[in-house]
């Protein structure tokens, strides 16, 4: 069914893009949780309840299924009950049917708005542009929800009719209650958390007085403003009243005045502009309206008069220099404005946007020039026409600079420090020139390179802070300073300030370039560290299967080689070389160098080697003696008159004899023997000759 009415809304100071939690006026939290928010108000013989849900779709569902209102008595006569007493105040509160609204919409605009939001087939806001209309159509449910809650905040009776309020008239003195407003929407359709509020029937509070109310009176108008957010929990809208005699006040807003732009915490004030007659005193006050329809106390009264704005504005046009400190300033101002002013005032400042100081007062209304003889190197002037009505008009500024081509003297006395965090602080003696504008600071990382400018505009102080990176290869930083005056004449560079950075960077690592095993030792060569502040190079050695490193060589000179003769044959050694600087910082080690020292020694020959012909067994019997326990085996060699010396047998290191049956009668044989050790070394060869 379509209602028999259309809605036309003209809402002053309303921002339709707002997003708020109902009732609390707090910004909406970006989350999916749906819940009911509740406010309460204690009156003499009843308790008023107002609630709203935090989502438009949830509001639509609750309009269908309604709200459950329950009361729990928690305490009585200052004693907490062992078990709260529960009372169901209303099983299903929801908006009244359309027919009950049609009887009041012609006399109550708030009822018309909410009825349209609840039952209208279309919901639109007239008076907006096409783009806003498209937005309204695409977000119709949100629009209905927004205006329903906003309107309910202005009229408690309509809020109850819309299913958003309730009066509990069954309260008793000296009792404390907990009210719970729950959703009747089935959870499988939409899960909505209940809302609750605790209240003491003794807590009858008076409404607060509006705060921070002010008025700005200008030409034919008054701009009223007050802090809306401070009392947003108490008031949703206000009545504005005006008086012409400070006694009888009349409302100048037929409807409550409000702002929906409360989510913008950077703009917590609400404004209202009233049209008034000039030169007549007006007084204003405001009165807050709570969400329960209660009127609060009046604010303080603000009073004032509108004043006519001077129609004409002076304009500085010409500057004529008499000397370096004197100028004749000429301005334009219509003659018909002479009767409206008491005269002119000349104002001066060092900067265009700085505070101006009046330097010449009581200049005749008919004057159009003034001579000023206290010029600085740089000056900004304005001329003000002083109105008889009190609303003066001021010209745009004019820059006045006498000729100056003499630069300041160069800065001297530069000093500075660099701390362990790389913060640089430098200072110098202040220049004495009166027209000094400031200083420019320059920096370099090398004495021979071009200095780069650090400051964009001249630095006014004779100090400067910089930041340098400590973990770089350069150990020093260089600074220079120049002085600049107001005409941007620049001095010569100061003498350079050289600052040494705190040394936190270890030197670069040396690198091995060559190694060789010779003359029973290890010969090493390397490239020294390339860091400038290296004080010493240290060579360390580690033997295989040992954890400790041993310092074997240290040099403060530029040597890049060393022969380690303290090694033992048959061992593996690892070498690393380090560099240390003046600050005792040690470099990372060079890449490790590992080498094996081979066994090159030849052991002594076997003693007692003997060969004897045995006619009985037709063999030559060999025997020998050798006491070294490291012998692994013995190699037996044999040669004849026809055959060269060759290995005939290898015997275990524990044997000391051997018989050779491979012989021929009347032949001379030469036998040889040598020991083979477990570490791979060999003994000298020993020989013995025998005839069979």
C-alpha positions in Angstrom: 0.0 0.0 0.0 1.3 3.4 -0.9 0.8 6.2 1.6 -1.3 9.2 0.4 1.5 11.7 1.0 4.8 12.8 -0.5 7.7 14.1 1.5 9.6 17.3 0.9 12.7 17.7 3.1 14.7 20.9 3.6 17.2 20.1 6.3 19.6 22.9 7.1 23.2 21.9 7.9 22.7 18.2 7.2 25.3 16.1 5.5 23.8 13.0 4.0 27.1 11.2 3.8 27.4 10.7 7.5 27.9 7.3 9.2 27.2 7.1 12.9 26.3 4.7 15.6 22.7 5.5 16.5 22.0 7.5 19.7 25.7 7.6 20.8 26.7 9.8 17.9 30.1 8.0 17.8 31.8 7.0 14.6 30.7 3.6 13.3 33.3 0.9 13.8 34.1 -1.0 10.7 33.0 -4.5 11.7 30.2 -7.0 11.0 28.8 -7.1 14.5 25.1 -6.0 14.7 23.8 -4.8 18.1 21.2 -2.6 19.7 22.3 0.6 21.3 20.2 1.9 24.3 19.8 5.3 26.0 17.8 6.0 29.1 16.5 9.0 31.1 15.1 9.0 34.6 12.2 11.2 35.4 10.2 11.7 38.6 7.8 8.8 38.1 9.0 7.0 35.0 12.0 5.9 33.0 12.3 6.7 29.3 14.1 4.3 27.0 15.4 4.9 23.5 17.2 2.5 21.3 18.3 1.9 17.7 20.2 -0.9 15.9 23.5 -0.3 14.2 22.6 -1.4 10.6 20.0 -0.5 8.1 19.2 -4.1 7.1 18.9 -5.1 10.8 16.5 -2.1 11.3 14.3 -3.4 8.5 14.2 -6.9 10.0 13.4 -5.5 13.4 10.5 -3.4 12.0 9.0 -6.8 11.0 9.7 -8.9 14.0 9.9 -6.3 16.7 11.9 -5.8 20.0 11.6 -7.6 23.3 11.9 -5.2 26.4 12.8 -6.7 29.7 13.6 -5.3 33.1 15.7 -6.9 35.8 15.5 -5.5 39.4 19.1 -5.7 40.6 18.9 -3.9 44.0 16.3 -2.6 46.4 16.8 -0.3 49.4 20.6 -0.2 48.7 20.8 -4.0 48.9 21.7 -6.2 46.0 19.2 -9.0 45.4 20.5 -12.5 45.4 18.6 -13.3 42.3 17.5 -10.5 39.9 13.7 -10.1 39.4 12.8 -10.3 35.8 9.8 -8.5 34.3 8.8 -8.6 30.6 7.7 -5.0 29.8 6.9 -5.6 26.2 7.1 -8.8 24.2 7.0 -7.3 20.7 7.5 -3.6 20.1 7.5 -2.6 16.5 6.3 0.3 14.3 2.6 1.0 14.4 0.6 0.1 11.3 0.2 2.6 8.4 -3.4 3.5 9.3 -2.4 5.0 12.6 0.2 7.3 10.9 -2.2 8.7 8.3 -4.2 10.5 11.0 -1.3 12.7 12.2 1.0 13.2 9.2 -0.8 16.4 8.2 -0.1 18.0 11.6 3.2 16.4 12.5 6.0 16.6 9.9 8.2 14.2 11.9 5.4 11.6 11.7 5.3 12.2 7.9 9.0 11.6 7.5 9.1 8.4 9.5 5.9 7.1 7.9 7.5 7.6 4.5 10.6 5.9 5.6 8.7 2.9 7.0 5.9 2.5 4.4 6.6 4.7 1.4 7.1 2.8 -1.9 9.7 5.4 -2.8 12.0 7.4 -0.6 13.9 10.4 -2.1 15.2 13.7 -0.9 14.0 16.6 -3.1 16.3 19.6 -3.6 19.4 17.6 -4.5 21.2 17.3 -7.8 21.0 14.4 -10.2 24.1 12.6 -8.8 22.6 12.7 -5.3 19.4 11.3 -6.7 21.2 8.3 -8.2 23.0 7.7 -4.9 19.7 7.9 -3.0 18.1 5.4 -5.3 21.0 2.9 -5.0 21.0 3.2 -1.2 17.3 3.6 -0.4 17.3 1.3 2.6 20.2 3.2 4.1 18.4 6.5 3.4 15.2 5.3 5.1 17.2 4.1 8.1 19.1 7.4 8.4 16.1 9.7 8.3 14.0 7.5 10.5 16.7 7.6 13.3 17.4 11.3 12.8 13.7 12.2 13.0 13.1 9.9 16.0 15.9 11.8 17.9 13.8 15.0 17.6 10.4 13.6 18.7 10.2 11.0 21.5 6.5 10.4 20.9 7.1 9.6 17.3 10.1 7.4 18.3 7.7 5.3 20.4 5.3 5.1 17.6 8.1 3.9 15.3 9.1 1.1 17.7 12.2 2.9 18.9 11.1 4.1 22.4 9.3 3.0 25.6 8.1 4.5 28.9 8.4 2.4 32.0 5.8 3.8 34.4 6.0 0.9 36.9 9.2 1.9 38.6 9.6 2.1 42.4 11.8 4.3 44.5 15.0 2.9 45.9 15.4 0.3 43.2 18.0 -0.2 40.6 17.2 -1.8 37.2 18.9 -3.4 34.3 17.0 -2.9 31.0 17.6 -5.3 28.1 16.3 -4.7 24.6 16.5 -7.8 22.5 15.8 -8.7 18.9 12.9 -10.9 17.9 14.5 -11.6 14.6 15.2 -15.4 14.2 18.9 -15.9 14.5 19.0 -18.0 11.3 17.8 -14.8 9.5 20.1 -12.3 11.2 22.0 -12.5 14.5 21.6 -9.2 16.4 23.1 -8.7 19.9 20.9 -7.2 22.5 21.5 -3.9 24.2 21.4 -3.1 27.8 21.6 -0.2 30.3 21.8 0.0 34.1 19.9 2.7 35.9 19.2 3.8 39.4 15.8 5.4 40.0 17.5 8.1 42.1 19.6 9.2 39.2 17.4 12.1 38.1 19.8 14.3 36.3 19.2 17.8 35.0 20.1 18.5 31.4 23.4 20.5 30.9 23.7 24.0 29.7 24.9 24.5 26.1 28.6 25.4 26.0 30.9 27.5 24.0 28.2 29.7 22.4 29.5 32.7 20.4 28.5 35.2 17.8 30.4 37.1 15.2 28.6 40.3 14.1 29.4 41.7 10.6 27.7 43.7 7.9 24.0 42.9 8.2 24.6 39.5 9.6 25.5 37.4 12.6 27.2 34.1 12.5 26.4 32.0 15.6 28.4 29.0 16.5 28.7 26.5 19.4 30.4 23.2 20.2 28.0 20.5 19.1 30.2 17.4 20.0 30.7 18.2 23.7 27.0 17.7 24.4 26.2 15.3 21.6 25.2 12.7 24.1 22.6 15.0 25.6 21.2 17.0 22.6 20.5 16.1 19.1 19.1 19.5 18.0 18.6 23.0 19.2 16.2 26.0 19.1 17.8 29.4 18.4 16.2 32.5 20.0 16.8 36.2 19.3 15.9 39.3 21.3 16.1 43.0 20.5 15.9 44.2 24.1 17.5 41.3 26.0 14.2 40.5 27.7 11.8 39.1 25.1 13.3 36.2 23.1 11.6 34.6 20.1 12.6 31.5 18.2 14.1 32.3 14.8 14.1 28.6 13.8 10.6 27.1 13.5 12.1 23.6 13.4 14.9 22.2 15.6 18.3 23.1 14.2 20.9 20.3 14.0 24.0 19.0 12.2 24.5 15.4 11.0 28.2 16.0 10.3 29.2 14.8 13.7 31.6 12.1 12.5 34.0 14.8 11.4 35.9 15.3 14.7 38.0 18.1 13.1 34.9 20.2 12.8 33.0 20.0 16.0 31.2 23.3 15.7 27.7 24.0 14.3 27.0 27.3 12.6 23.9 29.4 11.9 23.8 32.8 10.0 21.1 35.3 10.9 20.3 38.4 8.9 20.1 41.6 10.9 20.1 45.4 10.5 23.3 47.3 11.1 23.9 49.6 14.1 21.2 47.8 16.2 22.0 45.5 19.1 20.7 42.0 19.0 21.0 39.2 21.6 20.9 35.4 21.1 20.6 32.2 23.1 20.2 28.5 22.3 18.2 25.7 24.0 19.0 22.0 23.5 16.4 19.3 22.8 17.2 15.8 24.0 16.3 12.6 22.2 13.5 12.2 24.7 12.0 15.5 23.6 13.1 17.4 26.8 14.1 21.0 26.6 17.4 21.9 28.4 18.4 25.1 30.0 19.3 28.2 27.9 22.9 29.0 27.0 24.6 32.2 27.9 23.4 35.2 26.0 25.7 36.8 23.3 25.0 40.3 22.0 26.4 42.6 19.4 25.7 45.0 16.5 26.2 44.7 12.8 28.4 47.3 11.2 28.4 48.7 7.7 31.4 47.5 5.7 33.5 50.3 4.2 32.9 50.3 0.5 36.3 51.5 -0.6 39.7 49.9 -0.2 43.0 51.9 -0.4 45.7 50.7 -2.9 49.4 51.4 -2.6 50.7 52.3 -6.1 54.1 54.1 -6.1 57.3 54.1 -4.0 59.8 56.9 -4.4 63.2 56.5 -2.7 64.8 59.6 -1.2 67.8 57.8 0.2 68.7 54.3 1.6 66.4 54.8 4.6 63.6 57.1 3.3 60.8 56.4 0.9 57.7 58.4 -0.3 54.7 56.0 -0.4 51.7 56.9 -2.6 48.3 55.3 -2.6 44.9 55.6 -4.3 41.5 56.0 -2.5 38.3 57.4 -4.0 37.5 60.9 -2.8 33.8 60.0 -2.1 35.1 57.7 0.6 36.8 60.5 2.5 33.7 61.3 4.5 33.3 57.7 5.7 36.8 57.4 7.3 38.6 59.1 10.1 41.9 58.8 8.3 44.7 56.4 7.3 47.3 54.2 9.1 50.6 53.0 7.7 51.6 49.4 8.7 54.9 47.7 8.3 56.3 44.1 8.6 59.5 42.3 7.8 57.6 39.5 6.0 54.5 39.6 3.7 52.5 37.1 5.8 53.8 38.2 9.2 52.1 40.4 11.8 52.0 44.1 10.7 52.7 46.9 13.1 51.2 50.3 12.7 54.1 52.8 12.3 52.2 56.0 11.4 48.7 56.8 12.7 46.2 59.6 12.2 47.0 60.3 8.6 44.5 62.8 7.2 41.6 61.4 5.2 42.5 63.6 2.3 46.2 62.5 2.3 47.4 60.2 -0.5 51.1 59.9 0.4 53.4 59.6 3.4 57.2 59.8 3.8 58.8 57.1 5.9 62.4 57.4 7.0 63.2 54.2 9.0 63.6 51.7 6.2 65.2 48.3 6.8 66.8 46.4 3.9 63.5 44.7 3.3 60.0 46.1 4.2 56.4 45.2 3.6 53.9 48.1 3.8 50.1 48.2 3.9 47.8 51.3 4.2 44.5 51.0 6.2 41.5 53.2 5.8 39.9 53.6 9.2 36.1 53.6 9.0 34.0 55.8 11.2 31.7 52.7 11.6 34.6 50.6 12.8 35.0 48.3 9.8 38.3 49.3 8.4 39.8 48.2 5.0 43.4 47.5 4.3 45.4 47.4 1.1 47.4 44.6 -0.3 51.1 44.6 0.9 53.8 46.4 -1.1 57.5 45.3 -0.9 59.9 48.2 -0.4 63.6 47.4 -0.7 66.3 50.2 -1.0 69.3 49.5 -3.2 71.9 47.3 -1.5 74.7 45.5 -3.3 77.2 45.0 -0.4 77.3 41.3 0.7 77.8 40.3 4.4 81.2 39.3 5.7 82.0 35.6 5.6 81.1 33.5 8.7 84.0 32.7 11.0 84.6 30.5 14.1 83.0 27.3 12.8 83.0 24.5 15.3 81.2 21.1 15.3 80.8 17.6 16.6 79.6 14.2 15.3 78.1 11.9 17.9 77.9 8.1 17.8 74.6 8.2 16.1 75.9 10.3 13.2 74.2 13.5 14.4 76.2 16.6 13.4 76.0 19.8 15.3 77.9 22.9 14.0 77.9 26.5 15.1 79.7 29.7 14.2 79.9 33.3 15.3 76.9 35.5 14.4 77.3 38.2 11.8 76.8 41.8 12.8 75.0 43.0 9.6 71.5 44.5 10.4 70.2 43.3 7.1 71.3 39.7 7.6 68.7 37.2 6.4 70.4 34.0 7.3 73.0 31.5 6.3 73.4 28.7 3.8 75.2 25.5 4.7 77.2 23.4 2.3 78.7 19.9 2.7 81.2 17.6 1.0 82.7 14.2 1.8 86.1 15.0 0.1 88.2 18.1 0.4 88.7 18.2 -3.4 85.0 17.7 -4.4 82.4 20.3 -5.0 80.3 21.2 -2.0 76.5 20.6 -2.1 74.0 23.0 -0.6 72.0 21.6 2.4 69.6 24.4 3.0 66.9 25.6 0.5 66.1 28.9 2.2 68.6 30.8 4.4 68.9 29.4 7.9 68.2 32.2 10.4 70.2 30.7 13.3 74.0 30.5 13.6 73.6 26.7 14.3 72.8 23.8 12.2 72.1 20.1 12.6 72.8 17.4 10.0 72.9 13.6 9.9 75.7 11.5 8.3 75.9 7.8 7.7 78.8 6.4 9.8 79.1 3.2 7.9 80.8 4.6 4.8 84.4 4.5 3.7 85.1 8.2 4.0 86.2 9.1 7.6 85.7 12.8 7.4 83.0 15.3 6.5 83.6 18.9 5.3 81.3 21.9 5.9 81.2 25.5 4.7 78.8 28.4 5.5 77.9 31.6 3.6 75.9 34.6 4.9 72.9 36.0 3.0 71.3 39.4 3.4 67.7 40.5 2.6 68.7 41.4 -0.9 70.2 38.0 -1.3 73.7 39.3 -1.5 76.0 36.4 -0.5 79.2 36.4 1.4 82.3 34.4 0.6 82.5 30.8 1.8 83.8 30.4 5.4 86.9 28.4 5.9 86.1 24.7 5.7 85.2 22.9 8.9 86.6 19.3 8.9 84.9 16.8 11.2 86.1 13.3 11.7 83.4 10.7 12.0 83.3 8.4 15.0 85.0 5.2 13.8 82.5 2.4 13.9 83.5 0.8 10.7 86.2 -1.9 10.8 88.9 -1.9 8.1 88.5 -3.8 4.9 89.8 -7.4 5.0 93.2 -8.4 3.6 93.2 -11.2 0.9 95.7 -14.0 0.4 97.3 -13.9 -3.1 99.8 -16.9 -3.1 101.2 -19.7 -1.0 103.9 -22.3 -1.5 105.4 -25.2 0.5 109.2 -25.0 0.5 112.2 -25.5 2.7 110.1 -27.3 5.3 107.7 -24.4 5.8 104.7 -22.6 4.4 105.4 -19.4 2.4 102.4 -16.9 2.3 101.8 -13.8 0.3 98.7 -11.4 0.6 97.3 -8.0 -0.3 97.0 -5.7 2.6 93.7 -4.0 3.7 93.0 -0.9 1.6 91.5 1.1 4.5 93.5 4.3 5.3 93.4 3.9 9.1 95.0 0.4 9.3 97.5 0.2 12.1 98.5 -3.5 12.1 98.0 -6.8 10.2 97.8 -10.1 12.1 98.3 -13.6 10.7 96.6 -16.5 12.6 97.1 -20.2 12.1 94.9 -23.2 13.1 96.0 -26.8 13.0 93.6 -29.5 11.9 91.4 -31.0 14.7 92.3 -28.0 17.0 89.8 -25.2 17.9 92.2 -22.5 18.9 93.8 -20.0 16.5 97.4 -19.0 17.1 98.9 -15.7 16.3 102.0 -16.5 14.2 102.9 -13.1 12.7 102.1 -9.4 13.3 103.3 -6.4 11.3 102.8 -2.7 11.6 104.6 -2.0 8.3 103.5 -2.7 4.8 105.0 -6.3 4.5 102.8 -8.6 2.5 104.6 -11.9 2.9 105.7 -14.4 5.6 107.2 -17.9 5.8 105.9 -20.1 8.6 108.8 -22.5 9.5 107.2 -23.7 12.7 105.0 -26.3 10.9 105.3 -30.0 11.1 105.3 -32.4 8.2 102.2 -34.4 7.6 99.8 -31.8 9.2 97.0 -29.7 7.7 97.1 -26.0 8.6 94.5 -23.2 8.0 95.6 -19.5 7.9 93.6 -16.3 8.2 94.8 -12.7 8.2 93.1 -9.7 9.9 93.6 -5.9 9.8 93.2 -3.6 12.8 92.7 0.2 12.6 93.6 3.1 14.9 90.4 2.6 16.9 91.3 -1.0 17.5 88.5 -2.2 15.2 89.3 -5.5 13.6 88.3 -6.4 10.1 86.6 -9.5 9.1 89.1 -12.3 8.4 90.4 -12.9 4.9 89.0 -16.0 3.2 90.7 -18.9 4.9 93.7 -20.6 3.3 94.2 -24.3 4.1 97.3 -26.4 3.1 98.8 -29.8 3.8 102.5 -30.0 4.6 103.7 -33.3 3.1 106.1 -35.7 4.6 109.4 -35.2 2.6 112.0 -36.9 4.9 113.8 -40.3 4.1 114.4 -42.6 7.0 117.6 -44.4 7.8 118.5 -47.7 6.1 117.7 -51.1 7.6 120.5 -52.5 9.7 121.8 -56.0 9.7 120.5 -57.0 6.3 122.1 -60.4 5.4 121.7 -63.0 2.6 123.1 -66.7 2.8 122.9 -69.6 0.4 121.3 -72.7 1.9 122.4 -75.9 0.0 120.1 -78.1 2.0 116.9 -76.3 1.0 118.2 -74.8 -2.3 117.2 -71.3 -1.1 118.8 -68.1 -0.3 117.8 -67.1 3.3 117.4 -63.3 4.0 117.3 -61.8 7.5 117.4 -58.2 8.9 116.8 -56.2 12.1 114.9 -52.9 12.4 113.4 -51.5 15.7 111.1 -48.6 14.5 107.5 -49.5 15.5 106.0 -47.2 12.7 107.1 -49.7 10.0 104.1 -50.9 8.0 105.9 -53.3 5.7 109.2 -54.2 4.0 109.9 -54.3 0.2 112.3 -57.0 -1.0 114.1 -56.4 -4.3 116.3 -58.8 -6.3 118.7 -58.6 -9.3 120.9 -61.2 -11.1 123.5 -61.1 -13.8 120.8 -61.3 -16.4 117.9 -59.4 -14.8 117.6 -55.9 -13.4 116.7 -55.1 -9.9 113.0 -55.6 -9.3 110.5 -56.0 -6.4 109.9 -59.6 -5.6 107.9 -59.5 -2.4 106.3 -57.2 0.2 106.3 -58.6 3.7 104.6 -57.5 6.9 106.4 -55.0 9.1 106.7 -57.6 11.9 108.7 -60.1 9.9 112.5 -60.1 10.0 113.4 -63.0 7.6 112.5 -64.5 4.1 113.6 -67.4 2.0 114.0 -67.1 -1.8 113.6 -70.5 -3.6 113.7 -69.0 -7.2 117.4 -69.4 -7.7 119.9 -70.9 -10.3 123.2 -72.6 -9.5 126.4 -70.7 -10.0 124.6 -67.3 -10.2 125.4 -64.1 -8.3 122.3 -62.4 -6.8 121.9 -58.9 -5.4 119.2 -58.3 -2.9 117.8 -54.9 -1.6 115.4 -54.0 1.2 113.7 -50.9 2.4 111.0 -50.1 5.0 107.6 -48.5 4.3 106.2 -46.5 7.2 102.6 -46.0 8.2 102.7 -42.2 7.3 103.9 -43.0 3.8 107.6 -42.3 4.3 110.3 -44.8 3.2 113.8 -45.7 4.5 116.9 -45.8 2.4 117.6 -48.9 0.4 120.2 -51.4 1.8 121.8 -54.1 -0.4 123.5 -57.5 -0.1 125.2 -59.7 -2.7 125.4 -63.5 -2.5 126.5 -66.4 -4.9 124.5 -69.6 -5.0 
